[in-house]
Amino acid sequence: MLAVALGAFGAHALEGQIGVRAVAFWRTASLYHLVHAAVVAALVFAPEGGRRWIPAGLLLAGIALFSGSLYLLAVTGHRPLARLTPVGGLFLLLGWATLPLSLSGRPR
């Protein structure tokens, strides 16, 4: 829900209020936020088994750091926030990397 709300906010309230580059940051943040939130939701609602909390936690941290830093960078222009973006990207990659391992051992 938050990803959709922030995406709509960026598309309607921020357009024309911030620069073109900042709008691109916002769009990237909301796209990655939405995609990864859907994966986290799938993990949360999946049948029991495996260690799905590992990729879910990594993806949540990635959303907070990657998308969060881009959202803040878009509205504040505070460049040091960009240092958090690749750290968040690393957490997203780790979340995807651990996903297959976390689901192995799940009863079929």
A tleap script that builds the chain and sets N, CA, C and O, in Angstrom:
source leaprc.protein.ff14SB
mol = sequence {
  NMET LEU ALA VAL ALA LEU GLY ALA PHE GLY
  ALA HIE ALA LEU GLU GLY GLN ILE GLY VAL
  ARG ALA VAL ALA PHE TRP ARG THR ALA SER
  LEU TYR HIE LEU VAL HIE ALA ALA VAL VAL
  ALA ALA LEU VAL PHE ALA PRO GLU GLY GLY
  ARG ARG TRP ILE PRO ALA GLY LEU LEU LEU
  ALA GLY ILE ALA LEU PHE SER GLY SER LEU
  TYR LEU LEU ALA VAL THR GLY HIE ARG PRO
  LEU ALA ARG LEU THR PRO VAL GLY GLY LEU
  PHE LEU LEU LEU GLY TRP ALA THR LEU PRO
  LEU SER LEU SER GLY ARG PRO CARG
}
set mol.1.N position { 0.824 -1.184 0.000 }
set mol.1.CA position { 0.000 0.000 0.000 }
set mol.1.C position { 0.872 1.252 0.000 }
set mol.1.O position { 0.601 2.209 -0.726 }
set mol.2.N position { 1.922 1.237 0.821 }
set mol.2.CA position { 2.801 2.403 0.899 }
set mol.2.C position { 3.479 2.685 -0.437 }
set mol.2.O position { 3.614 3.843 -0.831 }
set mol.3.N position { 3.903 1.638 -1.134 }
set mol.3.CA position { 4.557 1.825 -2.436 }
set mol.3.C position { 3.607 2.462 -3.441 }
set mol.3.O position { 4.011 3.342 -4.202 }
set mol.4.N position { 2.363 2.034 -3.452 }
set mol.4.CA position { 1.378 2.602 -4.371 }
set mol.4.C position { 1.097 4.062 -4.006 }
set mol.4.O position { 1.038 4.927 -4.880 }
set mol.5.N position { 0.926 4.326 -2.718 }
set mol.5.CA position { 0.655 5.699 -2.272 }
set mol.5.C position { 1.816 6.632 -2.601 }
set mol.5.O position { 1.604 7.748 -3.075 }
set mol.6.N position { 3.039 6.178 -2.351 }
set mol.6.CA position { 4.194 7.021 -2.653 }
set mol.6.C position { 4.378 7.202 -4.153 }
set mol.6.O position { 4.770 8.280 -4.600 }
set mol.7.N position { 4.101 6.171 -4.932 }
set mol.7.CA position { 4.170 6.300 -6.380 }
set mol.7.C position { 3.167 7.318 -6.897 }
set mol.7.O position { 3.500 8.143 -7.748 }
set mol.8.N position { 1.948 7.267 -6.392 }
set mol.8.CA position { 0.910 8.223 -6.794 }
set mol.8.C position { 1.270 9.636 -6.346 }
set mol.8.O position { 1.070 10.600 -7.085 }
set mol.9.N position { 1.795 9.749 -5.141 }
set mol.9.CA position { 2.218 11.059 -4.630 }
set mol.9.C position { 3.274 11.663 -5.547 }
set mol.9.O position { 3.204 12.841 -5.898 }
set mol.10.N position { 4.246 10.852 -5.928 }
set mol.10.CA position { 5.295 11.336 -6.815 }
set mol.10.C position { 4.764 11.745 -8.172 }
set mol.10.O position { 5.196 12.749 -8.737 }
set mol.11.N position { 3.828 10.971 -8.697 }
set mol.11.CA position { 3.292 11.249 -10.028 }
set mol.11.C position { 2.396 12.477 -10.047 }
set mol.11.O position { 2.348 13.191 -11.049 }
set mol.12.N position { 1.689 12.732 -8.959 }
set mol.12.CA position { 0.703 13.814 -8.968 }
set mol.12.C position { 1.133 15.044 -8.177 }
set mol.12.O position { 0.950 16.169 -8.642 }
set mol.13.N position { 1.692 14.852 -7.009 }
set mol.13.CA position { 2.017 16.000 -6.158 }
set mol.13.C position { 3.408 16.567 -6.422 }
set mol.13.O position { 3.626 17.768 -6.263 }
set mol.14.N position { 4.338 15.724 -6.818 }
set mol.14.CA position { 5.711 16.193 -6.978 }
set mol.14.C position { 6.042 16.656 -8.388 }
set mol.14.O position { 6.946 17.470 -8.578 }
set mol.15.N position { 5.323 16.147 -9.370 }
set mol.15.CA position { 5.594 16.532 -10.758 }
set mol.15.C position { 5.452 18.048 -10.883 }
set mol.15.O position { 4.414 18.616 -10.546 }
set mol.16.N position { 6.496 18.681 -11.364 }
set mol.16.CA position { 6.509 20.136 -11.487 }
set mol.16.C position { 7.035 20.843 -10.247 }
set mol.16.O position { 7.355 22.030 -10.298 }
set mol.17.N position { 7.126 20.124 -9.138 }
set mol.17.CA position { 7.624 20.707 -7.887 }
set mol.17.C position { 9.111 20.421 -7.680 }
set mol.17.O position { 9.813 21.169 -6.998 }
set mol.18.N position { 9.569 19.338 -8.274 }
set mol.18.CA position { 10.981 18.956 -8.169 }
set mol.18.C position { 11.528 18.781 -9.581 }
set mol.18.O position { 10.761 18.697 -10.541 }
set mol.19.N position { 12.821 18.729 -9.707 }
set mol.19.CA position { 13.448 18.620 -11.020 }
set mol.19.C position { 13.211 17.284 -11.697 }
set mol.19.O position { 12.753 16.324 -11.077 }
set mol.20.N position { 13.530 17.243 -12.974 }
set mol.20.CA position { 13.349 16.039 -13.782 }
set mol.20.C position { 14.170 14.881 -13.217 }
set mol.20.O position { 13.691 13.749 -13.148 }
set mol.21.N position { 15.397 15.169 -12.817 }
set mol.21.CA position { 16.246 14.107 -12.256 }
set mol.21.C position { 15.668 13.579 -10.950 }
set mol.21.O position { 15.697 12.374 -10.700 }
set mol.22.N position { 15.145 14.470 -10.118 }
set mol.22.CA position { 14.540 14.058 -8.855 }
set mol.22.C position { 13.301 13.200 -9.098 }
set mol.22.O position { 13.056 12.240 -8.367 }
set mol.23.N position { 12.525 13.542 -10.116 }
set mol.23.CA position { 11.352 12.725 -10.472 }
set mol.23.C position { 11.800 11.332 -10.897 }
set mol.23.O position { 11.147 10.342 -10.565 }
set mol.24.N position { 12.900 11.247 -11.623 }
set mol.24.CA position { 13.429 9.937 -12.031 }
set mol.24.C position { 13.862 9.131 -10.817 }
set mol.24.O position { 13.633 7.922 -10.765 }
set mol.25.N position { 14.488 9.787 -9.832 }
set mol.25.CA position { 14.849 9.095 -8.591 }
set mol.25.C position { 13.591 8.546 -7.925 }
set mol.25.O position { 13.562 7.393 -7.492 }
set mol.26.N position { 12.556 9.372 -7.845 }
set mol.26.CA position { 11.302 8.975 -7.190 }
set mol.26.C position { 10.675 7.782 -7.908 }
set mol.26.O position { 10.224 6.837 -7.262 }
set mol.27.N position { 10.646 7.821 -9.231 }
set mol.27.CA position { 10.062 6.711 -10.003 }
set mol.27.C position { 10.826 5.413 -9.791 }
set mol.27.O position { 10.227 4.349 -9.632 }
set mol.28.N position { 12.147 5.506 -9.789 }
set mol.28.CA position { 12.954 4.309 -9.545 }
set mol.28.C position { 12.671 3.762 -8.149 }
set mol.28.O position { 12.493 2.558 -7.966 }
set mol.29.N position { 12.632 4.659 -7.172 }
set mol.29.CA position { 12.358 4.241 -5.793 }
set mol.29.C position { 11.012 3.550 -5.687 }
set mol.29.O position { 10.909 2.493 -5.063 }
set mol.30.N position { 9.976 4.128 -6.287 }
set mol.30.CA position { 8.642 3.540 -6.148 }
set mol.30.C position { 8.516 2.221 -6.913 }
set mol.30.O position { 7.819 1.312 -6.463 }
set mol.31.N position { 9.187 2.108 -8.068 }
set mol.31.CA position { 9.161 0.842 -8.812 }
set mol.31.C position { 9.821 -0.280 -8.009 }
set mol.31.O position { 9.236 -1.349 -7.837 }
set mol.32.N position { 11.025 -0.038 -7.524 }
set mol.32.CA position { 11.723 -1.058 -6.737 }
set mol.32.C position { 10.974 -1.359 -5.444 }
set mol.32.O position { 10.928 -2.511 -5.012 }
set mol.33.N position { 10.393 -0.352 -4.830 }
set mol.33.CA position { 9.613 -0.527 -3.606 }
set mol.33.C position { 8.433 -1.466 -3.870 }
set mol.33.O position { 8.209 -2.421 -3.127 }
set mol.34.N position { 7.689 -1.184 -4.928 }
set mol.34.CA position { 6.499 -1.979 -5.232 }
set mol.34.C position { 6.844 -3.426 -5.571 }
set mol.34.O position { 6.216 -4.350 -5.055 }
set mol.35.N position { 7.824 -3.625 -6.422 }
set mol.35.CA position { 8.200 -4.983 -6.833 }
set mol.35.C position { 8.655 -5.807 -5.633 }
set mol.35.O position { 8.228 -6.948 -5.455 }
set mol.36.N position { 9.518 -5.226 -4.822 }
set mol.36.CA position { 10.070 -5.992 -3.705 }
set mol.36.C position { 9.062 -6.161 -2.571 }
set mol.36.O position { 9.107 -7.156 -1.848 }
set mol.37.N position { 8.157 -5.203 -2.408 }
set mol.37.CA position { 7.091 -5.368 -1.414 }
set mol.37.C position { 6.176 -6.526 -1.794 }
set mol.37.O position { 5.691 -7.247 -0.922 }
set mol.38.N position { 5.936 -6.708 -3.095 }
set mol.38.CA position { 5.107 -7.830 -3.540 }
set mol.38.C position { 5.778 -9.163 -3.226 }
set mol.38.O position { 5.111 -10.118 -2.827 }
set mol.39.N position { 7.083 -9.229 -3.402 }
set mol.39.CA position { 7.813 -10.462 -3.083 }
set mol.39.C position { 7.764 -10.723 -1.579 }
set mol.39.O position { 7.553 -11.859 -1.153 }
set mol.40.N position { 7.956 -9.687 -0.780 }
set mol.40.CA position { 7.880 -9.851 0.681 }
set mol.40.C position { 6.492 -10.339 1.073 }
set mol.40.O position { 6.369 -11.234 1.910 }
set mol.41.N position { 5.443 -9.767 0.482 }
set mol.41.CA position { 4.078 -10.207 0.788 }
set mol.41.C position { 3.883 -11.668 0.410 }
set mol.41.O position { 3.257 -12.422 1.156 }
set mol.42.N position { 4.410 -12.074 -0.733 }
set mol.42.CA position { 4.302 -13.483 -1.138 }
set mol.42.C position { 5.002 -14.389 -0.130 }
set mol.42.O position { 4.504 -15.467 0.193 }
set mol.43.N position { 6.150 -13.952 0.361 }
set mol.43.CA position { 6.868 -14.747 1.361 }
set mol.43.C position { 6.093 -14.837 2.670 }
set mol.43.O position { 6.039 -15.894 3.297 }
set mol.44.N position { 5.504 -13.741 3.069 }
set mol.44.CA position { 4.758 -13.709 4.337 }
set mol.44.C position { 3.529 -14.608 4.270 }
set mol.44.O position { 3.193 -15.281 5.245 }
set mol.45.N position { 2.864 -14.618 3.128 }
set mol.45.CA position { 1.631 -15.383 3.003 }
set mol.45.C position { 1.828 -16.781 2.423 }
set mol.45.O position { 0.859 -17.514 2.224 }
set mol.46.N position { 3.066 -17.148 2.153 }
set mol.46.CA position { 3.357 -18.490 1.633 }
set mol.46.C position { 3.113 -19.530 2.735 }
set mol.46.O position { 3.149 -19.204 3.921 }
set mol.47.N position { 2.867 -20.771 2.337 }
set mol.47.CA position { 2.703 -21.826 3.345 }
set mol.47.C position { 3.949 -21.939 4.222 }
set mol.47.O position { 5.060 -21.611 3.804 }
set mol.48.N position { 3.736 -22.400 5.418 }
set mol.48.CA position { 4.844 -22.540 6.384 }
set mol.48.C position { 5.938 -23.445 5.850 }
set mol.48.O position { 5.707 -24.291 4.987 }
set mol.49.N position { 7.118 -23.249 6.377 }
set mol.49.CA position { 8.267 -24.061 5.994 }
set mol.49.C position { 9.389 -23.201 5.475 }
set mol.49.O position { 9.178 -22.054 5.081 }
set mol.50.N position { 10.562 -23.746 5.476 }
set mol.50.CA position { 11.722 -23.008 4.996 }
set mol.50.C position { 12.101 -21.870 5.931 }
set mol.50.O position { 11.566 -21.740 7.032 }
set mol.51.N position { 13.017 -21.069 5.477 }
set mol.51.CA position { 13.474 -19.917 6.262 }
set mol.51.C position { 13.189 -18.641 5.488 }
set mol.51.O position { 14.098 -17.871 5.180 }
set mol.52.N position { 11.944 -18.432 5.184 }
set mol.52.CA position { 11.569 -17.300 4.351 }
set mol.52.C position { 11.779 -15.955 5.013 }
set mol.52.O position { 11.777 -14.932 4.328 }
set mol.53.N position { 11.962 -15.921 6.334 }
set mol.53.CA position { 12.197 -14.643 7.023 }
set mol.53.C position { 13.547 -14.055 6.633 }
set mol.53.O position { 13.737 -12.844 6.739 }
set mol.54.N position { 14.484 -14.878 6.186 }
set mol.54.CA position { 15.809 -14.368 5.798 }
set mol.54.C position { 15.696 -13.485 4.549 }
set mol.54.O position { 16.097 -12.323 4.604 }
set mol.55.N position { 15.163 -13.990 3.423 }
set mol.55.CA position { 15.045 -13.091 2.273 }
set mol.55.C position { 14.056 -11.954 2.527 }
set mol.55.O position { 14.257 -10.842 2.039 }
set mol.56.N position { 12.998 -12.217 3.280 }
set mol.56.CA position { 12.025 -11.157 3.563 }
set mol.56.C position { 12.691 -10.015 4.325 }
set mol.56.O position { 12.476 -8.847 4.003 }
set mol.57.N position { 13.489 -10.342 5.322 }
set mol.57.CA position { 14.190 -9.315 6.087 }
set mol.57.C position { 15.202 -8.552 5.254 }
set mol.57.O position { 15.317 -7.331 5.359 }
set mol.58.N position { 15.941 -9.289 4.419 }
set mol.58.CA position { 16.912 -8.634 3.539 }
set mol.58.C position { 16.217 -7.719 2.532 }
set mol.58.O position { 16.691 -6.615 2.265 }
set mol.59.N position { 15.110 -8.169 1.980 }
set mol.59.CA position { 14.373 -7.345 1.026 }
set mol.59.C position { 13.777 -6.112 1.704 }
set mol.59.O position { 13.786 -5.024 1.129 }
set mol.60.N position { 13.264 -6.274 2.915 }
set mol.60.CA position { 12.729 -5.113 3.645 }
set mol.60.C position { 13.827 -4.088 3.939 }
set mol.60.O position { 13.619 -2.884 3.790 }
set mol.61.N position { 14.988 -4.574 4.355 }
set mol.61.CA position { 16.112 -3.666 4.588 }
set mol.61.C position { 16.515 -2.979 3.289 }
set mol.61.O position { 16.823 -1.787 3.280 }
set mol.62.N position { 16.511 -3.733 2.193 }
set mol.62.CA position { 16.841 -3.167 0.891 }
set mol.62.C position { 15.851 -2.094 0.459 }
set mol.62.O position { 16.245 -1.052 -0.065 }
set mol.63.N position { 14.570 -2.350 0.680 }
set mol.63.CA position { 13.544 -1.353 0.354 }
set mol.63.C position { 13.787 -0.074 1.157 }
set mol.63.O position { 13.775 1.029 0.610 }
set mol.64.N position { 14.007 -0.239 2.454 }
set mol.64.CA position { 14.207 0.932 3.312 }
set mol.64.C position { 15.426 1.741 2.874 }
set mol.64.O position { 15.363 2.967 2.781 }
set mol.65.N position { 16.532 1.053 2.606 }
set mol.65.CA position { 17.767 1.758 2.265 }
set mol.65.C position { 17.786 2.238 0.813 }
set mol.65.O position { 18.124 3.392 0.549 }
set mol.66.N position { 17.427 1.366 -0.123 }
set mol.66.CA position { 17.481 1.736 -1.537 }
set mol.66.C position { 16.386 2.750 -1.866 }
set mol.66.O position { 16.674 3.880 -2.261 }
set mol.67.N position { 15.143 2.339 -1.700 }
set mol.67.CA position { 14.043 3.230 -2.057 }
set mol.67.C position { 13.982 4.427 -1.113 }
set mol.67.O position { 13.758 5.557 -1.545 }
set mol.68.N position { 14.181 4.172 0.167 }
set mol.68.CA position { 14.131 5.267 1.133 }
set mol.68.C position { 15.142 6.359 0.830 }
set mol.68.O position { 14.813 7.543 0.890 }
set mol.69.N position { 16.365 5.974 0.508 }
set mol.69.CA position { 17.381 6.979 0.203 }
set mol.69.C position { 17.037 7.747 -1.072 }
set mol.69.O position { 17.287 8.949 -1.158 }
set mol.70.N position { 16.464 7.059 -2.063 }
set mol.70.CA position { 16.081 7.743 -3.298 }
set mol.70.C position { 14.885 8.666 -3.087 }
set mol.70.O position { 14.845 9.760 -3.650 }
set mol.71.N position { 13.906 8.240 -2.280 }
set mol.71.CA position { 12.776 9.121 -1.964 }
set mol.71.C position { 13.292 10.408 -1.304 }
set mol.71.O position { 12.918 11.517 -1.688 }
set mol.72.N position { 14.155 10.229 -0.308 }
set mol.72.CA position { 14.680 11.395 0.408 }
set mol.72.C position { 15.559 12.265 -0.481 }
set mol.72.O position { 15.490 13.493 -0.424 }
set mol.73.N position { 16.379 11.628 -1.296 }
set mol.73.CA position { 17.229 12.380 -2.218 }
set mol.73.C position { 16.374 13.210 -3.184 }
set mol.73.O position { 16.704 14.357 -3.486 }
set mol.74.N position { 15.283 12.625 -3.660 }
set mol.74.CA position { 14.409 13.329 -4.605 }
set mol.74.C position { 13.806 14.593 -3.996 }
set mol.74.O position { 13.728 15.627 -4.659 }
set mol.75.N position { 13.385 14.510 -2.748 }
set mol.75.CA position { 12.698 15.673 -2.160 }
set mol.75.C position { 13.631 16.643 -1.445 }
set mol.75.O position { 13.294 17.815 -1.280 }
set mol.76.N position { 14.803 16.168 -1.017 }
set mol.76.CA position { 15.709 17.066 -0.294 }
set mol.76.C position { 16.892 17.522 -1.135 }
set mol.76.O position { 17.432 18.605 -0.911 }
set mol.77.N position { 17.297 16.704 -2.100 }
set mol.77.CA position { 18.486 17.005 -2.886 }
set mol.77.C position { 19.775 16.818 -2.109 }
set mol.77.O position { 20.843 17.217 -2.574 }
set mol.78.N position { 19.689 16.217 -0.936 }
set mol.78.CA position { 20.856 16.005 -0.063 }
set mol.78.C position { 21.684 14.848 -0.612 }
set mol.78.O position { 21.363 13.683 -0.375 }
set mol.79.N position { 22.747 15.166 -1.342 }
set mol.79.CA position { 23.561 14.179 -2.060 }
set mol.79.C position { 24.161 13.076 -1.185 }
set mol.79.O position { 24.253 11.944 -1.660 }
set mol.80.N position { 24.575 13.331 0.063 }
set mol.80.CA position { 25.138 12.227 0.854 }
set mol.80.C position { 24.183 11.042 1.045 }
set mol.80.O position { 24.625 9.930 1.334 }
set mol.81.N position { 22.887 11.277 0.884 }
set mol.81.CA position { 21.925 10.173 0.981 }
set mol.81.C position { 22.168 9.118 -0.101 }
set mol.81.O position { 21.838 7.945 0.079 }
set mol.82.N position { 22.744 9.544 -1.216 }
set mol.82.CA position { 23.007 8.618 -2.325 }
set mol.82.C position { 23.978 7.518 -1.919 }
set mol.82.O position { 24.041 6.479 -2.576 }
set mol.83.N position { 24.727 7.727 -0.857 }
set mol.83.CA position { 25.647 6.673 -0.389 }
set mol.83.C position { 24.904 5.456 0.133 }
set mol.83.O position { 25.445 4.350 0.126 }
set mol.84.N position { 23.684 5.642 0.581 }
set mol.84.CA position { 22.890 4.524 1.105 }
set mol.84.C position { 22.270 3.678 -0.007 }
set mol.84.O position { 21.960 2.505 0.204 }
set mol.85.N position { 22.092 4.262 -1.176 }
set mol.85.CA position { 21.405 3.570 -2.265 }
set mol.85.C position { 22.090 2.262 -2.662 }
set mol.85.O position { 21.410 1.239 -2.752 }
set mol.86.N position { 23.410 2.246 -2.903 }
set mol.86.CA position { 24.029 0.959 -3.267 }
set mol.86.C position { 24.021 -0.054 -2.127 }
set mol.86.O position { 23.998 -1.261 -2.372 }
set mol.87.N position { 24.039 0.418 -0.901 }
set mol.87.CA position { 23.943 -0.507 0.238 }
set mol.87.C position { 22.569 -1.182 0.209 }
set mol.87.O position { 22.458 -2.392 0.409 }
set mol.88.N position { 21.539 -0.396 -0.038 }
set mol.88.CA position { 20.200 -0.960 -0.176 }
set mol.88.C position { 20.112 -1.922 -1.342 }
set mol.88.O position { 19.463 -2.964 -1.246 }
set mol.89.N position { 20.763 -1.578 -2.446 }
set mol.89.CA position { 20.793 -2.474 -3.600 }
set mol.89.C position { 21.446 -3.800 -3.267 }
set mol.89.O position { 21.010 -4.850 -3.738 }
set mol.90.N position { 22.489 -3.753 -2.459 }
set mol.90.CA position { 23.155 -4.989 -2.029 }
set mol.90.C position { 22.204 -5.849 -1.198 }
set mol.90.O position { 22.156 -7.066 -1.373 }
set mol.91.N position { 21.455 -5.227 -0.305 }
set mol.91.CA position { 20.475 -5.987 0.477 }
set mol.91.C position { 19.410 -6.609 -0.428 }
set mol.91.O position { 18.989 -7.742 -0.198 }
set mol.92.N position { 18.972 -5.875 -1.454 }
set mol.92.CA position { 18.000 -6.443 -2.400 }
set mol.92.C position { 18.586 -7.651 -3.120 }
set mol.92.O position { 17.922 -8.678 -3.263 }
set mol.93.N position { 19.829 -7.526 -3.573 }
set mol.93.CA position { 20.488 -8.658 -4.237 }
set mol.93.C position { 20.624 -9.858 -3.306 }
set mol.93.O position { 20.384 -10.996 -3.708 }
set mol.94.N position { 21.008 -9.597 -2.068 }
set mol.94.CA position { 21.130 -10.693 -1.094 }
set mol.94.C position { 19.779 -11.346 -0.821 }
set mol.94.O position { 19.696 -12.562 -0.647 }
set mol.95.N position { 18.730 -10.541 -0.785 }
set mol.95.CA position { 17.384 -11.090 -0.607 }
set mol.95.C position { 17.018 -12.044 -1.728 }
set mol.95.O position { 16.488 -13.128 -1.483 }
set mol.96.N position { 17.303 -11.641 -2.961 }
set mol.96.CA position { 17.026 -12.516 -4.104 }
set mol.96.C position { 17.917 -13.752 -4.075 }
set mol.96.O position { 17.470 -14.853 -4.395 }
set mol.97.N position { 19.179 -13.566 -3.689 }
set mol.97.CA position { 20.114 -14.699 -3.663 }
set mol.97.C position { 19.707 -15.739 -2.632 }
set mol.97.O position { 19.895 -16.936 -2.853 }
set mol.98.N position { 19.151 -15.296 -1.504 }
set mol.98.CA position { 18.772 -16.243 -0.444 }
set mol.98.C position { 17.379 -16.823 -0.652 }
set mol.98.O position { 16.999 -17.772 0.034 }
set mol.99.N position { 16.628 -16.277 -1.568 }
set mol.99.CA position { 15.258 -16.752 -1.781 }
set mol.99.C position { 15.183 -18.236 -2.120 }
set mol.99.O position { 14.419 -18.949 -1.469 }
set mol.100.N position { 15.930 -18.744 -3.100 }
set mol.100.CA position { 15.822 -20.180 -3.407 }
set mol.100.C position { 16.247 -21.066 -2.244 }
set mol.100.O position { 15.639 -22.107 -1.993 }
set mol.101.N position { 17.281 -20.654 -1.546 }
set mol.101.CA position { 17.755 -21.456 -0.404 }
set mol.101.C position { 16.732 -21.468 0.721 }
set mol.101.O position { 16.570 -22.477 1.407 }
set mol.102.N position { 16.050 -20.364 0.909 }
set mol.102.CA position { 15.080 -20.275 2.005 }
set mol.102.C position { 13.858 -21.125 1.746 }
set mol.102.O position { 13.185 -21.561 2.680 }
set mol.103.N position { 13.574 -21.359 0.497 }
set mol.103.CA position { 12.378 -22.135 0.155 }
set mol.103.C position { 12.660 -23.628 0.051 }
set mol.103.O position { 11.729 -24.432 0.015 }
set mol.104.N position { 13.940 -24.008 0.004 }
set mol.104.CA position { 14.249 -25.433 -0.043 }
set mol.104.C position { 13.924 -26.045 1.299 }
set mol.104.O position { 14.100 -25.411 2.339 }
set mol.105.N position { 13.472 -27.223 1.277 }
set mol.105.CA position { 13.079 -27.893 2.518 }
set mol.105.C position { 11.625 -27.665 2.862 }
set mol.105.O position { 11.121 -28.240 3.826 }
set mol.106.N position { 10.941 -26.838 2.094 }
set mol.106.CA position { 9.527 -26.604 2.328 }
set mol.106.C position { 8.746 -27.852 1.910 }
set mol.106.O position { 8.975 -28.385 0.824 }
set mol.107.N position { 7.843 -28.317 2.744 }
set mol.107.CA position { 7.056 -29.495 2.386 }
set mol.107.C position { 6.233 -29.234 1.129 }
set mol.107.O position { 5.729 -28.131 0.916 }
set mol.108.N position { 6.109 -30.248 0.319 }
set mol.108.CA position { 5.355 -30.105 -0.942 }
set mol.108.C position { 3.995 -30.728 -0.813 }
set mol.108.O position { 3.215 -30.709 -1.765 }
savepdb mol mol.pdb
quit
